[in-house]
Amino acid sequence: MPTLPLTTNWRSTTYFRAFVLNAVATAAIAALAIEMRMQLDMDKEAVYGYFAKVLGAKSLSESQKVTIVFATAFLGALLVYHTLYAVLAFGGAMLVDGPFRPGKYY
């Protein structure tokens, strides 16, 4: 008996479920990125101090903050999508089974 995914009762079998699960994933990723940006905007926070120390800077520039937030959002997306796949089997239909065949766009 496989242990993952924990349940397949809430798979994206309808448009509504697919939209809800994708909204959950998007909201979680956005929340991680926004929280990281808020932490980086406050120079007295431990997160700001950590990244300033790692980058060897007294203060972080705007481009450094953007890069850190982008990396956080990317890694957060990997974490969120893997978690949703492990728990709800979300994203399994995103795989293709053969070569690309062009079709009608609309």
PLY file of the C-alpha trace (Angstrom):
ply
format ascii 1.0
element vertex 106
property float x
property float y
property float z
element edge 105
property int vertex1
property int vertex2
end_header
0.00 0.00 0.00
1.59 3.29 -1.09
1.93 5.98 1.55
2.04 8.91 -0.87
-0.14 10.66 -1.86
-2.00 10.71 1.42
-5.36 11.08 -0.32
-6.58 11.08 -3.88
-10.10 12.20 -3.02
-9.32 15.85 -3.86
-7.47 15.41 -7.14
-7.96 18.02 -9.87
-10.68 16.09 -11.66
-12.90 19.14 -12.22
-12.16 22.72 -13.22
-13.29 23.94 -9.82
-10.92 21.65 -7.92
-8.06 22.50 -10.27
-8.62 26.23 -9.79
-8.92 25.91 -6.01
-5.78 23.80 -5.66
-3.82 26.11 -7.95
-5.07 29.11 -5.98
-3.87 27.46 -2.76
-0.45 26.83 -4.29
-0.19 30.36 -5.69
-1.30 31.97 -2.42
1.23 29.97 -0.40
4.08 30.90 -2.77
3.07 34.57 -2.81
2.80 34.64 0.99
6.33 33.23 1.32
7.73 35.80 -1.11
5.88 38.72 0.49
6.97 37.71 3.98
10.59 37.44 2.85
10.41 40.89 1.28
8.93 42.34 4.46
11.74 40.77 6.50
14.34 42.20 4.12
12.84 45.69 4.31
13.41 45.81 8.09
17.14 46.13 8.64
16.92 45.16 12.34
15.47 41.70 11.60
17.53 38.53 11.92
16.79 37.51 8.31
18.17 40.82 7.02
21.27 40.43 9.17
21.79 36.86 8.00
21.70 37.74 4.31
23.82 40.87 4.82
26.42 38.73 6.58
26.31 36.01 3.91
26.69 38.58 1.14
29.38 40.47 3.06
27.54 43.78 2.94
26.67 46.33 5.58
23.30 46.89 3.93
21.43 45.10 1.16
20.86 46.83 -2.16
17.53 46.68 -3.98
18.89 44.22 -6.55
20.16 41.93 -3.78
16.74 41.98 -2.14
15.01 41.17 -5.43
17.39 38.29 -6.05
16.83 36.89 -2.54
13.04 37.19 -2.88
13.12 35.53 -6.32
15.18 32.64 -4.98
12.86 32.33 -2.00
9.78 32.27 -4.25
11.38 29.67 -6.53
12.40 27.37 -3.69
9.04 27.98 -2.00
7.26 26.97 -5.21
9.22 23.73 -5.35
8.34 23.04 -1.73
4.64 23.91 -2.14
4.15 21.90 -5.33
5.99 18.88 -3.93
3.92 19.06 -0.75
0.66 19.32 -2.70
1.72 16.38 -4.85
2.63 14.30 -1.80
-0.58 15.12 0.03
-3.20 15.45 -2.73
-1.55 14.08 -5.91
-1.77 17.61 -7.36
0.06 18.18 -10.63
0.22 14.63 -11.89
-1.61 15.57 -15.09
1.00 18.20 -15.93
3.18 15.47 -17.46
3.05 14.76 -21.17
3.08 11.28 -22.61
4.41 11.90 -26.09
5.68 14.41 -28.62
4.04 17.79 -29.06
1.15 17.87 -31.52
-0.02 21.37 -32.39
-3.72 21.95 -32.14
-6.17 24.80 -32.20
-5.30 27.53 -29.74
-8.86 28.76 -29.32
0 1
1 2
2 3
3 4
4 5
5 6
6 7
7 8
8 9
9 10
10 11
11 12
12 13
13 14
14 15
15 16
16 17
17 18
18 19
19 20
20 21
21 22
22 23
23 24
24 25
25 26
26 27
27 28
28 29
29 30
30 31
31 32
32 33
33 34
34 35
35 36
36 37
37 38
38 39
39 40
40 41
41 42
42 43
43 44
44 45
45 46
46 47
47 48
48 49
49 50
50 51
51 52
52 53
53 54
54 55
55 56
56 57
57 58
58 59
59 60
60 61
61 62
62 63
63 64
64 65
65 66
66 67
67 68
68 69
69 70
70 71
71 72
72 73
73 74
74 75
75 76
76 77
77 78
78 79
79 80
80 81
81 82
82 83
83 84
84 85
85 86
86 87
87 88
88 89
89 90
90 91
91 92
92 93
93 94
94 95
95 96
96 97
97 98
98 99
99 100
100 101
101 102
102 103
103 104
104 105
